[in-house]
Amino acid sequence: MSAKAEISWKRTTEGGEKIQVYARHVGGKWKFFMRGARYDQWQPVEEPPVEDWLELLDSVRRRINRRLLRPEEEDRIKKLIHERFPEENLEG
């Protein structure tokens, strides 16, 4: 994993609130954090929703194509998503 093992994105919650999310790869695990506004403190997310996992998977796939991450990382994330959300279809 590269030294810059952080991936971030923005999304809207079910309540319509815009939030910023980032995932950090630490010690073989992905840790998620979120905040509402730019100057808010980052808060750890213990159980990230499936939307965040899928966004992370998409970002990792794009980084693999640019040779910024190793291809094995996609399989690791797909396995984690399948363990947490067995009903989710990850083909594609």
Phi and psi in radians as a Rosetta constraint file:
Dihedral C 1 N 2 CA 2 C 2 CIRCULARHARMONIC -1.281 0.35
Dihedral N 2 CA 2 C 2 N 3 CIRCULARHARMONIC 2.902 0.35
Dihedral C 2 N 3 CA 3 C 3 CIRCULARHARMONIC -1.117 0.35
Dihedral N 3 CA 3 C 3 N 4 CIRCULARHARMONIC -0.623 0.35
Dihedral C 3 N 4 CA 4 C 4 CIRCULARHARMONIC -1.609 0.35
Dihedral N 4 CA 4 C 4 N 5 CIRCULARHARMONIC 1.374 0.35
Dihedral C 4 N 5 CA 5 C 5 CIRCULARHARMONIC -1.777 0.35
Dihedral N 5 CA 5 C 5 N 6 CIRCULARHARMONIC 0.839 0.35
Dihedral C 5 N 6 CA 6 C 6 CIRCULARHARMONIC -2.162 0.35
Dihedral N 6 CA 6 C 6 N 7 CIRCULARHARMONIC 2.417 0.35
Dihedral C 6 N 7 CA 7 C 7 CIRCULARHARMONIC -2.292 0.35
Dihedral N 7 CA 7 C 7 N 8 CIRCULARHARMONIC 2.291 0.35
Dihedral C 7 N 8 CA 8 C 8 CIRCULARHARMONIC -2.252 0.35
Dihedral N 8 CA 8 C 8 N 9 CIRCULARHARMONIC 2.758 0.35
Dihedral C 8 N 9 CA 9 C 9 CIRCULARHARMONIC -2.789 0.35
Dihedral N 9 CA 9 C 9 N 10 CIRCULARHARMONIC 3.007 0.35
Dihedral C 9 N 10 CA 10 C 10 CIRCULARHARMONIC -2.092 0.35
Dihedral N 10 CA 10 C 10 N 11 CIRCULARHARMONIC 2.585 0.35
Dihedral C 10 N 11 CA 11 C 11 CIRCULARHARMONIC -2.669 0.35
Dihedral N 11 CA 11 C 11 N 12 CIRCULARHARMONIC 2.968 0.35
Dihedral C 11 N 12 CA 12 C 12 CIRCULARHARMONIC -1.935 0.35
Dihedral N 12 CA 12 C 12 N 13 CIRCULARHARMONIC 2.320 0.35
Dihedral C 12 N 13 CA 13 C 13 CIRCULARHARMONIC -1.306 0.35
Dihedral N 13 CA 13 C 13 N 14 CIRCULARHARMONIC 3.006 0.35
Dihedral C 13 N 14 CA 14 C 14 CIRCULARHARMONIC -1.080 0.35
Dihedral N 14 CA 14 C 14 N 15 CIRCULARHARMONIC -0.494 0.35
Dihedral C 14 N 15 CA 15 C 15 CIRCULARHARMONIC -1.439 0.35
Dihedral N 15 CA 15 C 15 N 16 CIRCULARHARMONIC 0.015 0.35
Dihedral C 15 N 16 CA 16 C 16 CIRCULARHARMONIC 1.575 0.35
Dihedral N 16 CA 16 C 16 N 17 CIRCULARHARMONIC 0.079 0.35
Dihedral C 16 N 17 CA 17 C 17 CIRCULARHARMONIC -1.478 0.35
Dihedral N 17 CA 17 C 17 N 18 CIRCULARHARMONIC 2.334 0.35
Dihedral C 17 N 18 CA 18 C 18 CIRCULARHARMONIC -1.490 0.35
Dihedral N 18 CA 18 C 18 N 19 CIRCULARHARMONIC 2.309 0.35
Dihedral C 18 N 19 CA 19 C 19 CIRCULARHARMONIC -2.329 0.35
Dihedral N 19 CA 19 C 19 N 20 CIRCULARHARMONIC 2.792 0.35
Dihedral C 19 N 20 CA 20 C 20 CIRCULARHARMONIC -1.874 0.35
Dihedral N 20 CA 20 C 20 N 21 CIRCULARHARMONIC 2.436 0.35
Dihedral C 20 N 21 CA 21 C 21 CIRCULARHARMONIC -2.265 0.35
Dihedral N 21 CA 21 C 21 N 22 CIRCULARHARMONIC 2.491 0.35
Dihedral C 21 N 22 CA 22 C 22 CIRCULARHARMONIC -2.473 0.35
Dihedral N 22 CA 22 C 22 N 23 CIRCULARHARMONIC 2.642 0.35
Dihedral C 22 N 23 CA 23 C 23 CIRCULARHARMONIC -2.090 0.35
Dihedral N 23 CA 23 C 23 N 24 CIRCULARHARMONIC 2.408 0.35
Dihedral C 23 N 24 CA 24 C 24 CIRCULARHARMONIC -2.148 0.35
Dihedral N 24 CA 24 C 24 N 25 CIRCULARHARMONIC 2.331 0.35
Dihedral C 24 N 25 CA 25 C 25 CIRCULARHARMONIC -1.589 0.35
Dihedral N 25 CA 25 C 25 N 26 CIRCULARHARMONIC 1.980 0.35
Dihedral C 25 N 26 CA 26 C 26 CIRCULARHARMONIC -2.324 0.35
Dihedral N 26 CA 26 C 26 N 27 CIRCULARHARMONIC 2.110 0.35
Dihedral C 26 N 27 CA 27 C 27 CIRCULARHARMONIC 0.966 0.35
Dihedral N 27 CA 27 C 27 N 28 CIRCULARHARMONIC 0.684 0.35
Dihedral C 27 N 28 CA 28 C 28 CIRCULARHARMONIC 1.455 0.35
Dihedral N 28 CA 28 C 28 N 29 CIRCULARHARMONIC 0.029 0.35
Dihedral C 28 N 29 CA 29 C 29 CIRCULARHARMONIC -2.147 0.35
Dihedral N 29 CA 29 C 29 N 30 CIRCULARHARMONIC 2.675 0.35
Dihedral C 29 N 30 CA 30 C 30 CIRCULARHARMONIC -1.737 0.35
Dihedral N 30 CA 30 C 30 N 31 CIRCULARHARMONIC 2.195 0.35
Dihedral C 30 N 31 CA 31 C 31 CIRCULARHARMONIC -1.960 0.35
Dihedral N 31 CA 31 C 31 N 32 CIRCULARHARMONIC 2.347 0.35
Dihedral C 31 N 32 CA 32 C 32 CIRCULARHARMONIC -1.862 0.35
Dihedral N 32 CA 32 C 32 N 33 CIRCULARHARMONIC 2.533 0.35
Dihedral C 32 N 33 CA 33 C 33 CIRCULARHARMONIC -2.400 0.35
Dihedral N 33 CA 33 C 33 N 34 CIRCULARHARMONIC 2.685 0.35
Dihedral C 33 N 34 CA 34 C 34 CIRCULARHARMONIC -2.535 0.35
Dihedral N 34 CA 34 C 34 N 35 CIRCULARHARMONIC 2.763 0.35
Dihedral C 34 N 35 CA 35 C 35 CIRCULARHARMONIC -2.677 0.35
Dihedral N 35 CA 35 C 35 N 36 CIRCULARHARMONIC 2.733 0.35
Dihedral C 35 N 36 CA 36 C 36 CIRCULARHARMONIC -1.458 0.35
Dihedral N 36 CA 36 C 36 N 37 CIRCULARHARMONIC -0.877 0.35
Dihedral C 36 N 37 CA 37 C 37 CIRCULARHARMONIC -2.141 0.35
Dihedral N 37 CA 37 C 37 N 38 CIRCULARHARMONIC 2.970 0.35
Dihedral C 37 N 38 CA 38 C 38 CIRCULARHARMONIC -1.012 0.35
Dihedral N 38 CA 38 C 38 N 39 CIRCULARHARMONIC -0.671 0.35
Dihedral C 38 N 39 CA 39 C 39 CIRCULARHARMONIC -1.742 0.35
Dihedral N 39 CA 39 C 39 N 40 CIRCULARHARMONIC 0.141 0.35
Dihedral C 39 N 40 CA 40 C 40 CIRCULARHARMONIC -1.299 0.35
Dihedral N 40 CA 40 C 40 N 41 CIRCULARHARMONIC 2.774 0.35
Dihedral C 40 N 41 CA 41 C 41 CIRCULARHARMONIC -1.341 0.35
Dihedral N 41 CA 41 C 41 N 42 CIRCULARHARMONIC 2.493 0.35
Dihedral C 41 N 42 CA 42 C 42 CIRCULARHARMONIC -1.221 0.35
Dihedral N 42 CA 42 C 42 N 43 CIRCULARHARMONIC 2.304 0.35
Dihedral C 42 N 43 CA 43 C 43 CIRCULARHARMONIC -1.969 0.35
Dihedral N 43 CA 43 C 43 N 44 CIRCULARHARMONIC 2.311 0.35
Dihedral C 43 N 44 CA 44 C 44 CIRCULARHARMONIC -1.165 0.35
Dihedral N 44 CA 44 C 44 N 45 CIRCULARHARMONIC 2.547 0.35
Dihedral C 44 N 45 CA 45 C 45 CIRCULARHARMONIC -1.967 0.35
Dihedral N 45 CA 45 C 45 N 46 CIRCULARHARMONIC 1.962 0.35
Dihedral C 45 N 46 CA 46 C 46 CIRCULARHARMONIC -1.243 0.35
Dihedral N 46 CA 46 C 46 N 47 CIRCULARHARMONIC -0.760 0.35
Dihedral C 46 N 47 CA 47 C 47 CIRCULARHARMONIC -2.172 0.35
Dihedral N 47 CA 47 C 47 N 48 CIRCULARHARMONIC 1.467 0.35
Dihedral C 47 N 48 CA 48 C 48 CIRCULARHARMONIC -1.129 0.35
Dihedral N 48 CA 48 C 48 N 49 CIRCULARHARMONIC 2.533 0.35
Dihedral C 48 N 49 CA 49 C 49 CIRCULARHARMONIC -1.233 0.35
Dihedral N 49 CA 49 C 49 N 50 CIRCULARHARMONIC 2.878 0.35
Dihedral C 49 N 50 CA 50 C 50 CIRCULARHARMONIC -1.054 0.35
Dihedral N 50 CA 50 C 50 N 51 CIRCULARHARMONIC -0.554 0.35
Dihedral C 50 N 51 CA 51 C 51 CIRCULARHARMONIC -1.034 0.35
Dihedral N 51 CA 51 C 51 N 52 CIRCULARHARMONIC -0.709 0.35
Dihedral C 51 N 52 CA 52 C 52 CIRCULARHARMONIC -1.216 0.35
Dihedral N 52 CA 52 C 52 N 53 CIRCULARHARMONIC -0.682 0.35
Dihedral C 52 N 53 CA 53 C 53 CIRCULARHARMONIC -1.112 0.35
Dihedral N 53 CA 53 C 53 N 54 CIRCULARHARMONIC -0.722 0.35
Dihedral C 53 N 54 CA 54 C 54 CIRCULARHARMONIC -1.186 0.35
Dihedral N 54 CA 54 C 54 N 55 CIRCULARHARMONIC -0.633 0.35
Dihedral C 54 N 55 CA 55 C 55 CIRCULARHARMONIC -1.141 0.35
Dihedral N 55 CA 55 C 55 N 56 CIRCULARHARMONIC -0.718 0.35
Dihedral C 55 N 56 CA 56 C 56 CIRCULARHARMONIC -1.078 0.35
Dihedral N 56 CA 56 C 56 N 57 CIRCULARHARMONIC -0.784 0.35
Dihedral C 56 N 57 CA 57 C 57 CIRCULARHARMONIC -1.041 0.35
Dihedral N 57 CA 57 C 57 N 58 CIRCULARHARMONIC -0.772 0.35
Dihedral C 57 N 58 CA 58 C 58 CIRCULARHARMONIC -1.079 0.35
Dihedral N 58 CA 58 C 58 N 59 CIRCULARHARMONIC -0.770 0.35
Dihedral C 58 N 59 CA 59 C 59 CIRCULARHARMONIC -1.145 0.35
Dihedral N 59 CA 59 C 59 N 60 CIRCULARHARMONIC -0.690 0.35
Dihedral C 59 N 60 CA 60 C 60 CIRCULARHARMONIC -1.131 0.35
Dihedral N 60 CA 60 C 60 N 61 CIRCULARHARMONIC -0.717 0.35
Dihedral C 60 N 61 CA 61 C 61 CIRCULARHARMONIC -1.042 0.35
Dihedral N 61 CA 61 C 61 N 62 CIRCULARHARMONIC -0.753 0.35
Dihedral C 61 N 62 CA 62 C 62 CIRCULARHARMONIC -1.143 0.35
Dihedral N 62 CA 62 C 62 N 63 CIRCULARHARMONIC -0.652 0.35
Dihedral C 62 N 63 CA 63 C 63 CIRCULARHARMONIC -1.231 0.35
Dihedral N 63 CA 63 C 63 N 64 CIRCULARHARMONIC -0.557 0.35
Dihedral C 63 N 64 CA 64 C 64 CIRCULARHARMONIC -1.132 0.35
Dihedral N 64 CA 64 C 64 N 65 CIRCULARHARMONIC -0.731 0.35
Dihedral C 64 N 65 CA 65 C 65 CIRCULARHARMONIC -1.079 0.35
Dihedral N 65 CA 65 C 65 N 66 CIRCULARHARMONIC -0.533 0.35
Dihedral C 65 N 66 CA 66 C 66 CIRCULARHARMONIC -1.609 0.35
Dihedral N 66 CA 66 C 66 N 67 CIRCULARHARMONIC 0.139 0.35
Dihedral C 66 N 67 CA 67 C 67 CIRCULARHARMONIC 1.074 0.35
Dihedral N 67 CA 67 C 67 N 68 CIRCULARHARMONIC 0.584 0.35
Dihedral C 67 N 68 CA 68 C 68 CIRCULARHARMONIC -1.654 0.35
Dihedral N 68 CA 68 C 68 N 69 CIRCULARHARMONIC -0.364 0.35
Dihedral C 68 N 69 CA 69 C 69 CIRCULARHARMONIC -2.300 0.35
Dihedral N 69 CA 69 C 69 N 70 CIRCULARHARMONIC 2.749 0.35
Dihedral C 69 N 70 CA 70 C 70 CIRCULARHARMONIC -1.384 0.35
Dihedral N 70 CA 70 C 70 N 71 CIRCULARHARMONIC 2.526 0.35
Dihedral C 70 N 71 CA 71 C 71 CIRCULARHARMONIC -1.017 0.35
Dihedral N 71 CA 71 C 71 N 72 CIRCULARHARMONIC -0.472 0.35
Dihedral C 71 N 72 CA 72 C 72 CIRCULARHARMONIC -1.097 0.35
Dihedral N 72 CA 72 C 72 N 73 CIRCULARHARMONIC -0.430 0.35
Dihedral C 72 N 73 CA 73 C 73 CIRCULARHARMONIC -1.132 0.35
Dihedral N 73 CA 73 C 73 N 74 CIRCULARHARMONIC -0.593 0.35
Dihedral C 73 N 74 CA 74 C 74 CIRCULARHARMONIC -1.065 0.35
Dihedral N 74 CA 74 C 74 N 75 CIRCULARHARMONIC -0.784 0.35
Dihedral C 74 N 75 CA 75 C 75 CIRCULARHARMONIC -1.126 0.35
Dihedral N 75 CA 75 C 75 N 76 CIRCULARHARMONIC -0.661 0.35
Dihedral C 75 N 76 CA 76 C 76 CIRCULARHARMONIC -1.087 0.35
Dihedral N 76 CA 76 C 76 N 77 CIRCULARHARMONIC -0.768 0.35
Dihedral C 76 N 77 CA 77 C 77 CIRCULARHARMONIC -1.200 0.35
Dihedral N 77 CA 77 C 77 N 78 CIRCULARHARMONIC -0.712 0.35
Dihedral C 77 N 78 CA 78 C 78 CIRCULARHARMONIC -1.050 0.35
Dihedral N 78 CA 78 C 78 N 79 CIRCULARHARMONIC -0.688 0.35
Dihedral C 78 N 79 CA 79 C 79 CIRCULARHARMONIC -1.133 0.35
Dihedral N 79 CA 79 C 79 N 80 CIRCULARHARMONIC -0.741 0.35
Dihedral C 79 N 80 CA 80 C 80 CIRCULARHARMONIC -1.104 0.35
Dihedral N 80 CA 80 C 80 N 81 CIRCULARHARMONIC -0.738 0.35
Dihedral C 80 N 81 CA 81 C 81 CIRCULARHARMONIC -1.118 0.35
Dihedral N 81 CA 81 C 81 N 82 CIRCULARHARMONIC -0.767 0.35
Dihedral C 81 N 82 CA 82 C 82 CIRCULARHARMONIC -1.104 0.35
Dihedral N 82 CA 82 C 82 N 83 CIRCULARHARMONIC -0.629 0.35
Dihedral C 82 N 83 CA 83 C 83 CIRCULARHARMONIC -1.166 0.35
Dihedral N 83 CA 83 C 83 N 84 CIRCULARHARMONIC -0.673 0.35
Dihedral C 83 N 84 CA 84 C 84 CIRCULARHARMONIC -1.487 0.35
Dihedral N 84 CA 84 C 84 N 85 CIRCULARHARMONIC -0.597 0.35
Dihedral C 84 N 85 CA 85 C 85 CIRCULARHARMONIC -2.321 0.35
Dihedral N 85 CA 85 C 85 N 86 CIRCULARHARMONIC 1.333 0.35
Dihedral C 85 N 86 CA 86 C 86 CIRCULARHARMONIC -1.086 0.35
Dihedral N 86 CA 86 C 86 N 87 CIRCULARHARMONIC -0.367 0.35
Dihedral C 86 N 87 CA 87 C 87 CIRCULARHARMONIC -1.419 0.35
Dihedral N 87 CA 87 C 87 N 88 CIRCULARHARMONIC -0.163 0.35
Dihedral C 87 N 88 CA 88 C 88 CIRCULARHARMONIC -1.370 0.35
Dihedral N 88 CA 88 C 88 N 89 CIRCULARHARMONIC 2.291 0.35
Dihedral C 88 N 89 CA 89 C 89 CIRCULARHARMONIC -1.606 0.35
Dihedral N 89 CA 89 C 89 N 90 CIRCULARHARMONIC 2.076 0.35
Dihedral C 89 N 90 CA 90 C 90 CIRCULARHARMONIC -1.865 0.35
Dihedral N 90 CA 90 C 90 N 91 CIRCULARHARMONIC 0.240 0.35
Dihedral C 90 N 91 CA 91 C 91 CIRCULARHARMONIC -1.243 0.35
Dihedral N 91 CA 91 C 91 N 92 CIRCULARHARMONIC 2.508 0.35
